[in-house]
Structures are given as structure tokens and as C-alpha cells.
Amino acid sequence: KRKLYADSFAVNRIISILKDIVQRFHSDPSKFVLAGYNESGNIALRYTELTYQYPSNSFVQPKAVFAIDASVDLFGLWHRSERQIKTNYWPGAVGDAHYYLDNMTKENGTIYNNRQRYLELSPFFSESDSLSNEQYLKDVPVRLYYDIDIDWQLKNRRNSFYDTKILDGSELVKRLLLLGNERAEFMAAKQAGMR
């Protein structure tokens, strides 16, 4: 089942996988690092936060986490999806946007009528003036990787920085640095991606 965020289904699946790895390979649970690309990056971040928010419920507390091209803010994902549909330029982005909004609405309602649920699910809420779930990453090494080839985005997808995940990712790293996490890093690609 494809998940967009760390709800109970995704969290329980991660716990099952980690338990199996520890038991099958006699791995040291104190040395785990989690990572994910795109939606799974969002899940890895929120799962890591949950292990520090509720340490007594945690089988493995990741010692570091990184995400590649992840939507770190579900509210940002929602708004970007609305913009993609409105812009209606590249069919792949429009289709993804419909999928995200339809899936999130079906499972949780909208960000407008069920804000609290999205605050619980999102690793970060960039519009907040106070700390959100990022506070649980204060002492955890975090890396966020993004391809920042904005020229390609503009020419090929008609996306500005506001239509990418980059703004929310850089804001999350900034806030972690302000919390004193000197091991929070924003990793910008040094060259253009494949497409």
C-alpha cells in the first residue's frame, strides 16, 4: 500500500521491517539511519521525529535521517498540488497533484477541515510561528537533498521555486540550525539531474 505520510499503517510497517532486520541479521538497533526518496523521505523524517517524541514506544531510534526530494511539509504539498492543477501545464505534475489531493482527502479530509490531523502527520509546518514536529529532530543529524536546477524547472515544467519542495526543505534546515542542530544540512545538487 503506497503511503504519503507516516500514519499508523506506515509506522507499523517500518517497525515490522526494523524488527525483522534486527532479528534476522543480528543488527545493532543503536546504529540505524533512515532515508527515503520523495514520499518515503517524508515518512522517514516523521517516523524519526516520532521515535524521539515517544521514545518508550520506539523499537529503533534512528541516529540520523536523510531525505531526497521530499515534501517535508504536507501543507506545502497540498498548496503546490493546488497550484499544479490550476497551472495545468505538465500532465505528469497535474496527475500527481490530483493523486495527492484525492488520496489525502479520502484518508484525512482536507487541510482546511482537518488541520490538526495534518499537523500530526507532517514532519514540519512552515507556516507556523512556533515549533512544530521539527523540534524532535533538534539533536538528530538531518540531511535534505534537492536538485535546484530552477532553469530546467521553469523551461520544462513552468515551475518557480514556489512550485518546488525546495523552499520548505530549506526552511526546515534553517529552523533546525536555529534550534542548535549544527548537523542539519541542505544538500543542493552540484549539477543538473538526468531529465
N, C-alpha and C positions, 0 to 999 in steps of 0.2 A: 504494500500500500504506500503510495507516494505521499509524503508529508511536506508541508511548507514551513512548519514550526515545531517546537518541542512541546507538543501536547502530551497527555499521559500515554497515548499509544507509542509515540516516538521515544519518549523517555524510557518506558518499559522495554522497548525493543533494544535500545542501547545497553541498558543494564543486563539484559539476557545475553547479548553478544559479548560484553565485557566479562561476565561471569564465565561464559564458555571459554573465552581466550585464557583467562587465568587458570581455570581448571585443566583445560586440555594441554596447554603449553607451559604450565607452571610459571607463568609470568608474574613479575613483581608489580602489584597494583599501585605501588607508590611512584612508578616511573612512566605512567601513561600520559600521552599527549593526544589531544583530539584535534581533528581537522576536517574540513569539508569544503566542497565547492558549491556555490550558489545556495540553493535552499538548505542543503546539508551543512553549509557553513553557518547559516543562521541557527540551525538546530544544535550544532557543536558549541556555539557560543552560549546559547541559553541553557543547554544541559550543564555546561561548566559552571555557569552562574548558580544554577540550582544546587549543585553539589557543595558550593560554598555558602549558599543561603540556608540550606538544610543539611549540614554535614552528618548528622546522625542517621539520615535516610540514605546516605550515599555509599555505594559499594566501592566506587573508584572516584577519587577527586583528581581530575586531570591537573598535571603540574604545569601545563602550558596548553594554549589553544591557538589555532590559526584558521583563517578562512580566506577563500579565494572567490572574488567577485560575489560576495554575499550581501544580501539585503539585511542590514543589521537592525533596521527599524521597520516593523510591519506597517506602521502608519505611513512611512515614506514609500514603501512598496505599494500600498493602496493608492496613494496620490499619484505616483508615477504611472500606475496602471490606468487610472482615470485619464491622465494626460495622453497616454499612448492611444487609447480608444478615441479620444477627441481629435488628436492629430491625424490618426488613421493613415499613416504613411507606409510603414513596412508591415506586410501581413503577418510575419512571424512574431513581431512585438505585439501587434494588436491581438493575435490569437492567444499569446501568453498572458496578456493583460486580462482578457476575458476569463481565461482559466483561473488565474489568481483570484480575481474578484468573485467569480462564481463559487469556487471551492471555499474560500474564506467565509463568504456569506452563508453558504449551506451549513458549514460546521459551527460558526460562531456568531452569525448576524453580521452587521456592518460595523465599521469603526465608529459610526455615528450613533448607533443604537446599542452598542455593547462595548463601549470604550474600555471598561475595566478588564474585560476578558483579553483584549488585545494588549493592554498594559502588562498583564500577567505573562502573555506568550512572547512578547517582543524582547530581545536582548537589550534593546536601547530605545529610548523615546526622545528624539532630537528636539522636539518642540517644548519639552519640559524645562522649566527654570530650576527645578530641583533634581536631585539624584533619582534615577530610575534603576533598573536592574543592573546597569553597568557598575554600580557600587560593589557588586560581588566579584568583580574582576580586578579590584584595586591592587591585589597582591599576586596576580597571575600574569605571567608573560603572555602577551597577546600580539599577534601579527595579522594584519589585514592586507591582502594583496589585490591590486586592481590594475587593469590596463587603462591608462589615462590618455589614450590616443584620441583626443577630442576632435581633431581634424577629421579622422575617419568616421567618428560618430555623427558629426554634422553632415558630411558629404553623403554617407551611405545610409544613415538611419534617421537623419534630421533630428538628432538628439543634442541638446545642450548639456552642460554639466547638471542642470536641474533634472534632466531625464535619465540620469545615471545613478548608480548606487554610491558613487564616489563621495558626494557631499556628506551623506550620513556616515560613511566609513571614516572619513577624516575627522568629522565632529566627534565620533566615539573615541578615537585615539586621542584627540585633544583633551577631552574630558577625563580620560584615564590618566593622562600626563598631569592634568591639574589636580587629580586625586593623589598624585605622588607615585604613580606607577611608571617608573622610568624604563620598564621593559615592554611598554606598549609601543608598537611600531606600525606605521603606514608604509607599505612597500609598493611603490609605483613601478610599473614595468618600464624597463630601460629602452625597450624597442617596441614597435608596433606588433600586434598579435598576428595570427595566421590569416584572419579574414579582414 
